[in-house]
Amino acid sequence: MLQKCLKSLLVLAFSLFLTVFANNAFASGEPENEGKGKLNMKEVIFGHIMDGHEFHFFNASIPLPVILYSPQKGFSAFMSSAFHHGEHEVEGYNLVKGKVVPTDPTVKVYDFSLTRNVVQMLLALIILVWIMVSIAKKYTAGQGVTSAPKGMQSLLEPVITFVRDEVAVPNLGYKASKYLPYLLTIFFFILINNIFGLIPGTANVTGNIAFTVVLGVISFVVTIASSNKHYWAHIFNPPGVPLGVKFILVPVEFLSMFLKPFSLIIRLFANMVAGHIIIICLISLIFIFGEKMGTAAGWGASPLSIAFTIFIYFIEVLVAFLQAFIFTTLTAVLIGGAIEGDHGHDDAHATTAH
């Protein structure tokens, strides 16, 4: 089993090597790129972690639909390949550094394009729904209830049980079953997108700040919607605190209400971006040595560079699970703090969540 995993990671690392090489060659071929033929680390890194209007797999590109609306020009829809990598103008629009801009600066445009982040996020959502619905149908038919779980059931049931017993119940008590669907949804949605982001040529969705902001805002809204009078009393009138201290503590508590979900946003974003940048930099060492010291130096650096890339990939697979777990756990902690005053109910209710 370990040998198969190592072989898979070697293939993955080599694929990433070729992908970066293709992206570098593509960037060097752009007419507006100064220093043609030289490795541009900024373009390589940001070209990988930023959003775009096409997927790059080796030397091939998969264009995506561009959907625009302008009050002056109306709707426009075409494939991103029509831009020819920014060389051609299409219906009064051009592609500049991955962003569609009108050639006339007086024209206002709204971009509804299906970028690679959007497409990959939709694919992750479809896969998530398909997996969960197929497993639910098996449970409804009795498989996994009157008999042992099989296939995907046996793989995901321990994970679902872990989230329930180690995340939901300890933080939410007898209300764990109420919030468990939400916690499982964000856990698996983040996990699937994290894993997809490790495939060379795909988008780093969880490394996009807009994605993590939406998740953080949703968690914040759920927390506020779940809050009770005890939660607000602890913020605006902390019990057992001298009056003079309250003037300092209340603003701090009020700000922390917003800073906690903000920390969720930054933590997921920073960790996923950092891992991808490290991998790209390690692979780029081959090209840097080859460019600065000759082809032989580039080939000589290849084994060490690929070995470190494989090691980081092991780490990134762990981080993919870990960041999904951390985001879900901290969300449960925030919701648990909002309903803390309701924990005085019979402890017997907590056992029902099991």
SEMI-352396 format. One record per residue (C-alpha): residue number from 1; residue in one letter; x, y, z. Coordinates in Angstrom, 1 decimal. Layout:
N
PT;NUM;a;X;Y;Z;
...
***
This chain:
354
PT;1;m;0.0;0.0;0.0;
PT;2;l;2.8;2.4;0.9;
PT;3;q;4.6;1.5;-2.3;
PT;4;k;1.5;2.4;-4.3;
PT;5;c;1.2;5.7;-2.5;
PT;6;l;4.8;6.6;-3.2;
PT;7;k;4.4;5.7;-6.9;
PT;8;s;1.3;7.9;-7.1;
PT;9;l;3.1;10.8;-5.5;
PT;10;l;6.0;10.4;-7.8;
PT;11;v;3.7;10.6;-10.8;
PT;12;l;2.0;13.6;-9.2;
PT;13;a;5.2;15.4;-8.6;
PT;14;f;6.4;14.7;-12.1;
PT;15;s;3.1;16.0;-13.5;
PT;16;l;3.5;19.2;-11.5;
PT;17;f;7.0;19.5;-12.9;
PT;18;l;5.7;19.3;-16.5;
PT;19;t;2.8;21.6;-15.7;
PT;20;v;5.0;24.4;-14.3;
PT;21;f;7.3;23.9;-17.3;
PT;22;a;4.3;24.4;-19.7;
PT;23;n;3.1;27.4;-17.8;
PT;24;n;6.6;28.9;-17.9;
PT;25;a;6.9;28.3;-21.6;
PT;26;f;3.5;29.8;-22.1;
PT;27;a;4.3;32.9;-20.1;
PT;28;s;7.6;33.4;-21.9;
PT;29;g;5.8;33.3;-25.2;
PT;30;e;3.6;36.3;-24.5;
PT;31;p;4.5;39.3;-26.6;
PT;32;e;4.2;41.8;-23.8;
PT;33;n;6.5;39.8;-21.5;
PT;34;e;9.8;41.5;-21.1;
PT;35;g;12.8;39.2;-20.7;
PT;36;k;11.4;36.7;-23.1;
PT;37;g;12.6;33.1;-22.4;
PT;38;k;13.6;33.8;-18.8;
PT;39;l;11.9;32.4;-15.8;
PT;40;n;9.5;34.8;-14.2;
PT;41;m;8.8;33.5;-10.7;
PT;42;k;6.1;36.1;-10.0;
PT;43;e;4.1;35.1;-13.1;
PT;44;v;4.6;31.4;-12.4;
PT;45;i;3.5;31.6;-8.8;
PT;46;f;0.6;34.0;-9.2;
PT;47;g;-0.5;32.2;-12.4;
PT;48;h;-0.9;29.1;-10.3;
PT;49;i;-2.6;30.5;-7.2;
PT;50;m;-4.8;33.2;-8.9;
PT;51;d;-8.1;32.7;-10.7;
PT;52;g;-8.2;32.5;-14.5;
PT;53;h;-10.4;32.0;-17.5;
PT;54;e;-8.9;28.6;-18.6;
PT;55;f;-7.4;25.4;-17.2;
PT;56;h;-3.8;24.5;-18.1;
PT;57;f;-2.9;20.8;-18.4;
PT;58;f;0.6;20.4;-19.6;
PT;59;n;0.8;22.1;-23.1;
PT;60;a;-3.0;22.1;-23.5;
PT;61;s;-5.5;24.7;-22.3;
PT;62;i;-9.2;24.2;-21.7;
PT;63;p;-11.0;27.6;-22.3;
PT;64;l;-14.0;28.6;-20.1;
PT;65;p;-17.0;30.7;-21.0;
PT;66;v;-16.7;34.5;-20.6;
PT;67;i;-20.0;36.1;-19.7;
PT;68;l;-20.1;39.9;-19.6;
PT;69;y;-22.8;42.5;-19.1;
PT;70;s;-22.3;46.2;-19.9;
PT;71;p;-25.0;48.8;-19.5;
PT;72;q;-23.7;50.4;-22.7;
PT;73;k;-23.2;47.3;-24.8;
PT;74;g;-25.5;44.7;-23.3;
PT;75;f;-24.6;41.0;-22.8;
PT;76;s;-21.6;39.3;-24.4;
PT;77;a;-20.8;35.6;-24.3;
PT;78;f;-17.9;33.8;-25.9;
PT;79;m;-15.1;31.3;-25.0;
PT;80;s;-11.9;32.7;-23.4;
PT;81;s;-9.9;31.1;-26.3;
PT;82;a;-11.1;33.9;-28.5;
PT;83;f;-8.7;36.3;-26.7;
PT;84;h;-5.7;34.2;-27.9;
PT;85;h;-4.0;34.7;-24.6;
PT;86;g;-4.6;38.5;-24.6;
PT;87;e;-3.4;39.1;-28.1;
PT;88;h;-6.8;39.6;-29.7;
PT;89;e;-9.7;42.0;-28.8;
PT;90;v;-13.1;40.4;-28.7;
PT;91;e;-16.3;42.6;-28.9;
PT;92;g;-14.5;45.6;-27.4;
PT;93;y;-12.9;43.6;-24.5;
PT;94;n;-9.4;42.3;-23.9;
PT;95;l;-7.7;40.0;-21.4;
PT;96;v;-5.1;41.8;-19.3;
PT;97;k;-3.3;39.8;-16.7;
PT;98;g;-6.1;37.3;-16.4;
PT;99;k;-8.8;40.0;-16.1;
PT;100;v;-11.3;41.0;-18.7;
PT;101;v;-11.3;44.8;-19.3;
PT;102;p;-13.1;46.9;-21.9;
PT;103;t;-10.9;48.6;-24.5;
PT;104;d;-13.0;51.8;-24.0;
PT;105;p;-12.3;53.1;-20.4;
PT;106;t;-15.7;54.8;-20.3;
PT;107;v;-17.5;51.4;-20.6;
PT;108;k;-18.6;49.8;-17.4;
PT;109;v;-18.6;46.0;-17.4;
PT;110;y;-19.9;43.3;-15.0;
PT;111;d;-18.1;40.0;-15.2;
PT;112;f;-20.2;36.8;-14.7;
PT;113;s;-17.7;34.5;-16.3;
PT;114;l;-17.3;30.9;-15.3;
PT;115;t;-13.7;31.1;-14.1;
PT;116;r;-11.7;28.0;-13.1;
PT;117;n;-12.3;28.7;-9.4;
PT;118;v;-16.1;28.8;-10.1;
PT;119;v;-16.1;25.7;-12.3;
PT;120;q;-14.0;23.7;-9.9;
PT;121;m;-16.1;24.7;-6.9;
PT;122;l;-19.2;23.6;-8.8;
PT;123;l;-17.6;20.3;-9.6;
PT;124;a;-16.7;19.8;-6.0;
PT;125;l;-20.3;20.6;-5.0;
PT;126;i;-21.6;18.1;-7.5;
PT;127;i;-19.3;15.4;-6.3;
PT;128;l;-20.2;16.1;-2.7;
PT;129;v;-23.9;15.9;-3.4;
PT;130;w;-23.5;12.8;-5.5;
PT;131;i;-21.4;11.0;-2.8;
PT;132;m;-23.8;11.9;0.1;
PT;133;v;-27.0;11.1;-1.9;
PT;134;s;-25.6;7.7;-3.0;
PT;135;i;-24.6;6.8;0.5;
PT;136;a;-27.9;8.0;1.9;
PT;137;k;-29.8;5.7;-0.6;
PT;138;k;-27.7;2.7;0.6;
PT;139;y;-28.6;3.4;4.2;
PT;140;t;-32.3;3.8;3.3;
PT;141;a;-32.1;0.5;1.6;
PT;142;g;-30.8;-1.1;4.8;
PT;143;q;-27.1;-1.5;3.8;
PT;144;g;-25.0;-0.3;6.6;
PT;145;v;-27.9;-0.6;9.0;
PT;146;t;-28.8;-4.3;9.0;
PT;147;s;-25.5;-5.2;7.5;
PT;148;a;-21.9;-3.9;7.4;
PT;149;p;-21.2;-0.8;5.4;
PT;150;k;-19.5;-1.3;2.1;
PT;151;g;-17.5;0.7;-0.4;
PT;152;m;-17.8;4.5;0.1;
PT;153;q;-19.9;3.9;3.2;
PT;154;s;-17.1;2.2;5.0;
PT;155;l;-14.7;5.0;4.0;
PT;156;l;-16.8;8.0;5.1;
PT;157;e;-18.7;6.6;8.0;
PT;158;p;-15.7;6.8;10.4;
PT;159;v;-15.1;10.4;9.2;
PT;160;i;-18.7;11.4;9.8;
PT;161;t;-18.7;9.6;13.2;
PT;162;f;-15.5;11.4;14.1;
PT;163;v;-16.9;14.9;13.3;
PT;164;r;-20.0;14.1;15.3;
PT;165;d;-18.3;12.7;18.4;
PT;166;e;-15.1;14.8;18.5;
PT;167;v;-16.4;18.1;17.0;
PT;168;a;-20.2;18.5;17.3;
PT;169;v;-21.0;16.8;20.6;
PT;170;p;-18.2;18.3;22.8;
PT;171;n;-18.9;21.8;21.6;
PT;172;l;-22.7;21.8;21.0;
PT;173;g;-24.0;19.3;23.5;
PT;174;y;-27.6;18.3;23.1;
PT;175;k;-27.9;20.6;20.0;
PT;176;a;-25.2;18.7;18.1;
PT;177;s;-27.6;16.9;15.9;
PT;178;k;-29.2;20.2;14.8;
PT;179;y;-25.9;21.7;13.6;
PT;180;l;-24.2;18.4;12.4;
PT;181;p;-25.5;18.7;8.8;
PT;182;y;-23.9;22.2;8.5;
PT;183;l;-20.6;21.1;10.1;
PT;184;l;-20.4;18.0;7.9;
PT;185;t;-21.1;20.1;4.8;
PT;186;i;-18.4;22.6;5.4;
PT;187;f;-15.9;19.9;6.4;
PT;188;f;-16.4;17.8;3.3;
PT;189;f;-16.7;20.8;1.0;
PT;190;i;-13.4;22.3;2.2;
PT;191;l;-11.8;18.8;2.1;
PT;192;i;-12.8;18.1;-1.5;
PT;193;n;-11.7;21.5;-2.7;
PT;194;n;-8.4;21.1;-0.8;
PT;195;i;-7.7;17.7;-2.4;
PT;196;f;-8.7;19.0;-5.9;
PT;197;g;-6.2;21.8;-5.5;
PT;198;l;-3.4;19.3;-5.1;
PT;199;i;-4.0;18.0;-8.6;
PT;200;p;-1.6;19.7;-11.1;
PT;201;g;-3.4;22.0;-13.5;
PT;202;t;-6.4;22.6;-11.3;
PT;203;a;-7.4;25.7;-9.4;
PT;204;n;-6.5;26.4;-5.8;
PT;205;v;-10.1;27.3;-4.7;
PT;206;t;-9.4;27.3;-0.9;
PT;207;g;-6.4;29.5;-1.5;
PT;208;n;-8.8;32.2;-2.9;
PT;209;i;-9.7;34.8;-0.3;
PT;210;a;-13.2;35.3;-1.7;
PT;211;f;-13.9;31.6;-1.1;
PT;212;t;-12.8;31.7;2.5;
PT;213;v;-14.5;35.0;3.1;
PT;214;v;-17.9;33.5;2.1;
PT;215;l;-17.3;30.5;4.4;
PT;216;g;-16.3;32.8;7.3;
PT;217;v;-19.3;35.1;6.8;
PT;218;i;-21.7;32.1;6.7;
PT;219;s;-20.2;30.8;9.9;
PT;220;f;-20.6;34.2;11.4;
PT;221;v;-24.2;34.5;10.4;
PT;222;v;-25.0;31.0;11.8;
PT;223;t;-23.3;32.0;15.0;
PT;224;i;-25.3;35.2;15.4;
PT;225;a;-28.5;33.5;14.4;
PT;226;s;-27.9;30.8;17.1;
PT;227;s;-27.0;33.3;19.8;
PT;228;n;-29.2;33.9;22.9;
PT;229;k;-29.4;36.5;25.7;
PT;230;h;-26.6;34.9;27.7;
PT;231;y;-24.3;35.4;24.7;
PT;232;w;-25.0;39.1;24.3;
PT;233;a;-25.0;39.6;28.1;
PT;234;h;-21.4;38.3;28.3;
PT;235;i;-20.4;40.7;25.6;
PT;236;f;-22.1;43.9;26.7;
PT;237;n;-22.3;43.2;30.5;
PT;238;p;-19.7;40.7;31.5;
PT;239;p;-20.7;39.2;34.9;
PT;240;g;-18.4;39.5;37.9;
PT;241;v;-16.3;42.2;36.3;
PT;242;p;-15.7;45.6;38.0;
PT;243;l;-17.4;48.5;36.3;
PT;244;g;-14.2;50.3;35.4;
PT;245;v;-12.9;47.1;33.7;
PT;246;k;-16.1;46.8;31.7;
PT;247;f;-15.3;50.0;29.8;
PT;248;i;-12.2;48.2;28.4;
PT;249;l;-13.6;44.6;28.2;
PT;250;v;-16.8;45.3;26.4;
PT;251;p;-15.2;46.9;23.3;
PT;252;v;-12.7;44.0;23.2;
PT;253;e;-15.5;41.4;23.4;
PT;254;f;-17.5;43.2;20.8;
PT;255;l;-14.5;43.3;18.4;
PT;256;s;-13.7;39.7;19.1;
PT;257;m;-17.1;38.7;17.8;
PT;258;f;-15.9;39.8;14.3;
PT;259;l;-12.2;38.9;14.7;
PT;260;k;-13.0;35.2;15.4;
PT;261;p;-14.6;34.5;12.1;
PT;262;f;-11.9;36.7;10.5;
PT;263;s;-9.3;34.4;11.9;
PT;264;l;-11.1;31.5;10.3;
PT;265;i;-10.9;33.2;6.9;
PT;266;i;-7.2;34.1;7.1;
PT;267;r;-6.1;30.7;8.6;
PT;268;l;-7.6;28.6;5.8;
PT;269;f;-6.5;31.1;3.0;
PT;270;a;-2.9;31.5;4.3;
PT;271;n;-2.3;27.8;4.9;
PT;272;m;-3.5;26.7;1.4;
PT;273;v;-1.7;29.5;-0.4;
PT;274;a;1.6;28.9;1.4;
PT;275;g;1.7;25.2;0.6;
PT;276;h;1.1;25.7;-3.1;
PT;277;i;3.8;28.5;-3.2;
PT;278;i;6.3;26.2;-1.5;
PT;279;i;5.7;23.4;-4.1;
PT;280;i;5.9;25.8;-7.0;
PT;281;c;9.2;27.3;-5.7;
PT;282;l;10.7;23.8;-5.1;
PT;283;i;9.9;22.7;-8.7;
PT;284;s;11.1;26.1;-10.1;
PT;285;l;14.5;25.5;-8.6;
PT;286;i;15.2;23.2;-11.5;
PT;287;f;14.6;26.0;-14.0;
PT;288;i;16.5;28.6;-11.8;
PT;289;f;19.6;26.4;-11.7;
PT;290;g;19.2;25.6;-15.4;
PT;291;e;18.9;29.2;-16.3;
PT;292;k;21.6;30.6;-14.1;
PT;293;m;24.1;27.7;-14.1;
PT;294;g;23.4;25.7;-17.2;
PT;295;t;21.3;22.8;-18.3;
PT;296;a;23.5;20.3;-16.4;
PT;297;a;22.9;22.1;-13.1;
PT;298;g;19.2;22.1;-13.8;
PT;299;w;19.2;18.3;-14.3;
PT;300;g;21.4;17.9;-11.3;
PT;301;a;19.0;19.8;-9.1;
PT;302;s;16.0;17.8;-10.4;
PT;303;p;16.3;14.7;-8.0;
PT;304;l;16.6;16.9;-4.9;
PT;305;s;13.9;19.3;-6.0;
PT;306;i;11.4;16.5;-6.8;
PT;307;a;12.3;14.6;-3.6;
PT;308;f;11.4;17.7;-1.5;
PT;309;t;8.3;18.2;-3.6;
PT;310;i;7.1;14.7;-2.8;
PT;311;f;7.8;15.3;0.9;
PT;312;i;5.8;18.6;0.8;
PT;313;y;3.0;16.8;-1.0;
PT;314;f;2.8;14.3;1.9;
PT;315;i;2.5;17.4;4.2;
PT;316;e;-0.1;19.0;2.0;
PT;317;v;-2.3;15.9;2.0;
PT;318;l;-2.3;16.1;5.8;
PT;319;v;-2.9;19.8;5.7;
PT;320;a;-5.9;19.3;3.4;
PT;321;f;-7.6;17.2;6.1;
PT;322;l;-6.3;19.2;9.0;
PT;323;q;-7.5;22.6;7.7;
PT;324;a;-11.0;21.2;7.0;
PT;325;f;-11.0;19.8;10.5;
PT;326;i;-9.8;23.0;12.1;
PT;327;f;-12.3;25.2;10.3;
PT;328;t;-15.1;22.9;11.2;
PT;329;t;-14.0;22.7;14.9;
PT;330;l;-13.6;26.4;15.3;
PT;331;t;-17.0;27.0;13.7;
PT;332;a;-18.5;24.5;16.2;
PT;333;v;-16.7;26.4;19.0;
PT;334;l;-18.1;29.7;17.9;
PT;335;i;-21.6;28.3;17.7;
PT;336;g;-21.2;26.6;21.0;
PT;337;g;-20.2;29.9;22.6;
PT;338;a;-23.4;31.5;21.2;
PT;339;i;-25.7;28.9;22.7;
PT;340;e;-23.7;28.4;25.9;
PT;341;g;-26.5;29.6;28.1;
PT;342;d;-28.7;26.7;27.0;
PT;343;h;-26.2;24.0;28.2;
PT;344;g;-28.0;23.8;31.6;
PT;345;h;-30.5;21.3;30.2;
PT;346;d;-30.4;17.7;31.3;
PT;347;d;-27.2;16.0;30.3;
PT;348;a;-29.3;13.1;29.1;
PT;349;h;-30.1;15.1;26.0;
PT;350;a;-26.4;15.0;25.0;
PT;351;t;-26.4;11.3;24.8;
PT;352;t;-29.2;11.5;22.2;
PT;353;a;-26.6;13.0;19.8;
PT;354;h;-24.7;9.7;19.9;
***
